[in-house]
Amino acid sequence: MKIHRVVQMLGATTSTGKLADDMYDLNYKTYYSEAEGRDIPISHMDFQHLVRAFVKLNEEDIKNRHDNHVKTLYADTRKANDIVSKEAYQVMWDNCEKLKKDLKKTDDIVENNDRIYKKNLQEQEDKILELTTQIENLQERCNNKDNIMESLRDRLYDASSLQGCYYTFTEVPQDSEGNAFIKNCKKYLNRDSYKIRVRGQHLKPELYGKGRAYHGANMEDSTHMRVYIDTKKGD
């Protein structure tokens, strides 16, 4: 797992939702990779690669400090050989013994810190694994909800879709019978829930070609009627 992903996931576990600001600047800081022979952004390093690089640099730092101590001691010893007596050699010997003890303490501290680091690292990896599992479970639940919503939308569409045309009655003649039918429809209609619309149908033959039906035939220009009964919408 890349470092920038680890930073994002660990930031999500804090109360502020993020880590320290410099954790988000690792893309601008590089580490020289001997394996790749180039500098790579720390944020693009694999988590395990970063840990190994840290351990390696720590070991090199301890070795360098040890080498510097030895070089300094060697230089001091050569200088003392030229100007001092046996007592000076004893002092140098005592310094060497003290240096050995200091190095032993340093090794113990490094070993103890390494144990603590590995323990903390394992705890962080376990937490990341737990968070990853939770995220996957949430994604699965979201996908299931999306599928349920899509299924409900399909069922609602099927239930509300109208088959055929929107008018309720058609080919009602414009005569005494047809007009009586329209009158009775309006008389017995449940006006609390529905409203009725009557529109012209079929232009009179003598009006053909005169542009009288460009936007639909008017009632007075039609031979028949269509009846629309619409459901009233709530306020």
N, C-alpha and C positions, 0 to 999 in steps of 0.2 A: 504494500500500500504506500502511495506517494505521501511525502511530508505535508503537502498542501491539503490533502484529504484528511490527514490526521489532525491538522490544526483546525479545520472546519468542524470536524466531528467533536473534538474536545471542546471547542468554543461553544457548541450547542449545549453542552452539559453545565455551563456556568450560569450564574444568576443574571449576568449581563448579556449572555448570548455570544460572547467573543472572548478571545485571549488578549494578552498585551499586544499593543500596536506593532512592536517589532517582530512579532511572530508572522505578521502578514507582509513583511518586507524581505522575507527569505528568498524571494524570486530575484532580488537584486544583489544577493550575496552568493559567492560561488565557492566551490571546492574543487581542487584539482584531482581528477580521477586518473590514476596511473593506468588503470585497465583500459580506459577510453583515450588516454593521452590528451585530455583537454579539460578546461574548466567547465563545470556544469552548475546550474543554479541549485542551491540547497533545497528549495521547495520541490524540485523535480527528482530528488534522490528518494530511493526506496527506504522505508523506515528501518529495515534491517541493515541496509548499506550505511545509513547514517550512524547507527549504533556501533557498527564495526569500525567505521572511520574514527569515531570519537575514542574508542578503546585504543586504536592504533596510535592516534596522536598523543593520548595520555601516556602510553608506554614510551613513545619517543621522547616526550618531555621529561619523564623520569630518567631515562637513559642519558639525555643531554645534560641534565643537572648533575647526575653522577659523574659523567665524563668531565664536566667543568670543575667539579670538586677535585677530581683526581689530577687534572692538569694543573690546577692552582697549587695543589699540595706538592706536586712534582717540581713545579717551578720554585716554590718556596724552599723545598729541600735542597735543590741544587744551589740556590743562593746561600743557604745556611752552611753548606759544605765549604764554601769559600771563606766564611768569616767567623764562624762560631765553633764551639767545642762540643764535647759529648753531651752537655746539658741541653744544647739546642736540638740535638737528635732525639733526646728523650721527649722534649716538647712536641716535636713533629710526630713522634710515635704515638704520644697521647692524643694528638689531634686526629691521627688516623683511626685510632680505636674509637674515639668519639664520633667520627664520621661514619664508621661501620654501624655504631649503635643508632645514629640518626637515620641512616639508610634503612636499617631494620624497622625502625618505627614508621618510616615512610612507606615501606612495603606493606606493613600491617594495616596502615590507614588506607592505602590503595585497595588492598584486598577486601577490607571491610566495606569501603565505599562501593566496590564492585558488586559485592553481595547485595547491598541495599539497592543499588541501581537495577540489578537484574530482577529483584523482587518487585520494585516499582514498575519496571518495564512489563513484567508479566501481568501485573494488576491492570495497567493501562491497556494491554492487548486484550485482556478478558473483557474490560469495559467497552472497548471498541467493537469486539465481537458481539457483545450483548446489544449495543446500539445498532449495529448493522442488522441483527436479527429483528429488532423492533421496527426498524425502517422498512425492512422487507415485508414484515407482517402488515404494517400500515399501508404499504403500497398495494398489497394483495387485497386488503379490505376496501381500499379506494376503488380498485378495479372491479371488485364484486358489486360495490354500490353503483358504479357507472353502468355495469351490465343490467342491474335491477332497474335503474332509472330508464335506460334505453328500452327495456322490455315493457315498462309501464307506459312510456310514451307511445310505443307501437300499439299497445292494447287500447289506450285512450283514443289514438287516431282512428283505429279500426272501429271503435264503438261510436265515434262522433262523425265519421265520414258519411256523406250522403250519396246514395246510389241514384244515378239518373239526374233529372233536371231539378231546379230549385222551386219551380211552381207546383202548386198543389192540385189545381184543376186547369184543364186546357180544353180548347175547342168549344167553349161555352158560347152559343150563338147570341148575337145581339138582337133578340126578339123578346116577345112577352114572356116566353118560358125561361129564357136565359136571364132576363132581368129579374124575374120572380125568384130564381135560384140564388142570384147574388144578394137580393134583398133578405132572403131567409138566412143566408150564411152570416150576414152582418147582424141580423136580429138575434140569432142564437149563439153567436161567438162568445167565448169566455174572454172578455176584454181585459181582465186582470192579468192574464198570462200571455195572450196572443193579440196580434194586430193583423188586419187584412188589407191587402193591396190588390187593386184590379187594374190590369193594363190591357191595351188593345192588341189584337192578334189578327193577322191577315188583312192586308190593305184592300180596299174596295177596288174592283177591276177598273173602274173608270178613272182611278187616280194613279194608275201605273205610269211610271216614267216622268212624273211631275215633282220628284224629290220630296214627297210628303212623308216618306218612311226612312229618311236618311239617318235619323237618330231614334228609330222605332216608331211604329204607327200610333197615332193618337186614337183615343176612344172613338171620336166622331168620324175618323177616317177608316175604321176597322169593321170587319164583318163579324168577328168573334172576339172573345175575351179570354185572358188567362187570369187565374186567381192565385195570389201568393199569401200564405198564412205564415207569419214570422213569430218566433218566440221572443217575448219581451225580455231584455237584459235587465238585471238588477242594477240599482243605483250604485 
